[in-house]
Amino acid sequence: MLSIQSNEIKTHFSGVLKQVEQGQEFLITKHKKTIAKLMPYTTDVSNQTQAKQAVEAMKKLKTLKLSSAEISDYRHIGRR
């Protein structure tokens, strides 16, 4: 992944865009702070499916009525 300053991207936008079309990703920085990520748009169905599955799993978690302490315990177990 490449990094580019915000003032440079204004100057070289068409060239950067061509690289993005070829799969390159850019972090856009301003005053040495990352402010955005520029990456190719994808219509990859598997990514959309994974996102939908994650949302559904989170909705199911809400129905379990777990306390914050229980959620914290499960989170710590998952990190082991």
Secondary structure, DSSP 8 states (H G I E B T S, - for coil): -EEEEHHHHHHTHHHHHHHHHTT--EEEEETTEEEEEE------HHHHHHHHHHHHHHHHHHHT---HHHHHHHHHHHT-
